[in-house]
Amino acid sequence: MVYLAPLPTYYRIYKKKSTESFQSVPYVVAMFSAMLWLYYALLKTKEYYLLTINSSGCIIEAFYIAVFLTYASRTARICTAKLFFSLNIVAFSAIVIIIQLILTSPSKRVQVLGYLCAIFSIAVFAAPLSIMVKVIQTKSVEFMPFPLSFFLTLCAVIWFVYGLLRQDLFISIPNVFGFLLGLLQMILYIICKRCCFSKELQNNPEKHTTQVRVDLANNVGSHHQKIDDEHQEHDGTTYHDQLDESNKPKRDHSAPDYAVSVLV
C-alpha cells in the first residue's frame, strides 16, 4: 500500500511534465530499504512475505525514480543520480560484501543485517521530515500527499503486528517510529489544510460568498421545480377526475317531482 500510495503524485508529474517541488529522496531511500529487507529475508529464510513485498517494492520504487529522472530539472536529476549511485549501488554492495566475507556465522549475519534494516527503515519513515519542514514554512500541503501519510501509518501498524507474531524485533521496533511519524504527518496535514482554507477565506471572501449563493440558488431552484412538478401532477389528476365526472350521466332532479305528481 505504501509503495502504491505515491501513484497520484507521479501521475501529476507525468501530466505536467515537471517534478515541481517534489523530492526524490524518500523514493531512493525507500528502494534502498526494500533492497536491505530483501537481502534480510534471503538470509533468514522462510520469510515469504518479506520476499514478495520488498521485491515488488524494489520494482515500483525503481519505476518512480525513472519517472522522476525523466521529468526533473538538470540539477535535481544530477542530485538524484548521485544519491542513487552512492546509496543503492555503492553502499548496498559494500554491505553485502562485508556481511558475506567478514561474518561467517549465519545467525550473526542475520543479526547485523537486522540492525541495518531497522536503522534504514526508520530513515524511510523520517525521509518526509524535510517535506514537513517545508509545509510548516509555506503553510501549504501541496507537496505532502495525505494518502502517502495515511498508508505509511497503516502499513506501520500492520508490520508491527507481523513482527510481534514472528517474534522479530527488527521488524516491530522500526514500525513504532513509523506509526508516530505517520500520525504526525497526518496531524500536520489537517492543521495546515485548515489554516490554508481560513487564509483563503480571509483573502477572498467574495469568492466563497458567491459560491454559497450559487449553491443556495441551485437548491432553491431545484426545490421550486419539484413543487411545480408535484402541482402539475396533481392538476393533471384533477383534470382527469373532472372529465370522468362530466362524462357520467347527470341525474334529473325534476323526475321525482313529476313522478309524485302523477301518483297523486
Long-range contacts (C-beta under 8 A, 24 or more apart in sequence): 1-151, 1-154, 1-155, 2-30, 2-148, 2-151, 2-152, 2-155, 3-30, 3-56, 3-57, 3-60, 3-61, 4-60, 4-151, 5-145, 5-147, 5-148, 5-150, 5-151, 5-152, 6-64, 6-145, 6-148, 8-145, 8-147, 9-145, 9-148, 10-64, 10-67, 10-68, 13-67, 13-68, 13-71, 14-67, 14-71, 16-71, 17-71, 18-71, 19-68, 19-71, 19-72, 19-73, 19-76, 20-143, 21-134, 21-142, 21-143, 22-68, 22-143, 23-130, 23-131, 24-65, 24-68, 24-69, 24-72, 24-76, 24-79, 24-80, 24-83, 25-83, 25-127, 25-130, 26-124, 26-127, 26-128, 26-131, 27-61, 27-64, 27-65, 27-68, 28-61, 28-65, 28-80, 28-83, 28-84, 28-87, 28-88, 29-87, 29-120, 29-123, 29-124, 29-127, 30-57, 30-61, 30-124, 30-127, 31-57, 31-58, 31-61, 31-62, 31-65, 31-88, 32-87, 32-88, 32-91, 32-92, 32-120, 33-117, 33-120, 33-121, 33-123, 33-124, 34-58, 34-61, 35-88, 35-92, 36-92, 36-95, 36-113, 36-116, 36-117, 36-120, 37-117, 37-121, 39-95, 39-96, 39-113, 40-110, 40-113, 40-114, 40-117, 40-170, 43-99, 43-106, 43-109, 43-110, 43-113, 44-110, 49-162, 114-168, 114-170, 115-170, 117-170, 117-174, 118-170, 118-173, 118-174, 121-174, 121-175, 121-178, 122-174, 122-177, 122-178, 124-178, 125-152, 125-156, 125-174, 125-177, 125-178, 125-181, 125-182, 126-177, 126-181, 128-181, 128-185, 129-181, 132-184, 132-185, 132-188, 135-188, 135-189, 135-192, 136-188, 136-192, 139-192, 139-195, 139-196, 139-199, 140-192, 140-196, 141-188, 141-189, 141-192, 141-193, 141-196, 144-185, 144-188, 144-189, 146-186, 146-189, 149-182, 149-185, 149-186, 149-189, 150-182, 150-186, 152-178, 152-181, 152-182, 152-185, 153-178, 153-179, 153-182, 153-183, 153-185, 153-186, 154-182, 156-182
